[in-house]
């Protein structure tokens, strides 16, 4: 098969101008909403936009809403709405003064606004027959802290590139991205980014006796792949243990013989969101030259129906040697992750493992579409990830993982069963995965089923794939440097 040539969309780019010369004719201004609406004053809601002329100069006035509610997230949301406005209006060059943003006295306001600009301007148009959008250039000046601002812009560009990569790849349909093309394309990204890449094909997985991931992919004409990406760290001490990120990449999920209904089968291309986020994070780590060694493992399969598909009542032998009784073929994500988690501990000596997966519909029922669920065996790791989520507004909520839940996943005819029923279903997914992680290894599980894609536009995310988890996990990696 031919690898997919995917590029990172550059709808909006941010440049730094040190000498403040040849600036664009349009500039930003920020203001808080007045107590009473007034002509020419900032609007009531953060992100309200007014293009005005002052002394022959065009000014894009951006409201920050109520002063007492203003935060870095206000700037991020305002940036997202401005990004959408710029995309739909004939302004292709605009100037932003970092000094003006700093006057608002909100920590991290400038990087948050720039993040919002890039993320809000994104559209998935790769498969549309249309002229490519004109690139919008935002020129930033900063007389007060020029070096710090230039470095910050470079970081914002890399981090948002990674989010846009994750969105773009998640959007691709299953007739474009399948386990084989995903693996081949990941190898290209690795070569371009200086990452090591090892791809385990179905024959390799057979030799390893990775029976869980093989069973999930058996019904598809495109067999499963396990993709291992390695970033060695920038000047990390000898023998430093890596952080391992494990991502679920079901390139399409029919539910197998436990077939999904018409209402929820569409959109199952997003079931690979955790895996493509891991790929994007490894890319960003290489560009940011983070110190911490990092491993990314992507468990890729397509859950299809055929005469070769696995069935309810089948008993599988996982890579760990534990046997699994199949209750539902639609609980396939935990199966591919089980083998990936076992491989992680068998081959590497992880400092910690974080898996990220669109695992259960139950987490959407529990938490809606504002937070992902988090579970794990190490409270320090969980707290660090929750903190990173709060800082990036990719928020998490901890769910319990008491051993008392285990009987619901204990098999009747095998060691385990892959579904514990509807009650506490997201917890059942976590407690199942816990059986494949050694207690001595810090581990956290992120269930992103409710936040990996959005049914409607948000200020800095369009309808569709969100890239959730990329900014959160990069922030976490930054804090442990």
Secondary structure, DSSP 8 states (H G I E B T S, - for coil): ----------SEEEEE-SS--S--SEEEEEE---SS--TTS--SSTT-EEEEEETTEEEEEEE---GGG--HHHHHHHHHHHHHHHHTSS--EEEEEHHHHHTT--TTHHHHHHHHHHHHT----TTS-S-----EEEEEE-SSSHHHHHHHHHHHHHHHHHHHHHHHHHHS-TTT--HHHHHHHHHHHHHHHT-EEEEE-HHHHHHHT-HHHHHHHTTSSS--EEEEEEE--SS--TT---EEEEEEEEEEE--TTS---HHHHTTGGGGGHHHHHHHHHHHHHHHHT-SS-EEEEEEEEEE--STTS--TT-EEE-TTS-EEE-S-TT--HHHHHHHHHHHHHHH---SEEEEEE---THHHHHHTTT-EEEEES-HHHHHHHHHHHHHHT--EEE----GGGGGGGB-SSSSEES---STTHHHHHHHHHHTTS-TTS-EEEEE-TTTSEESS-BTTB-SEE--TTHHHHHHHHHHT-
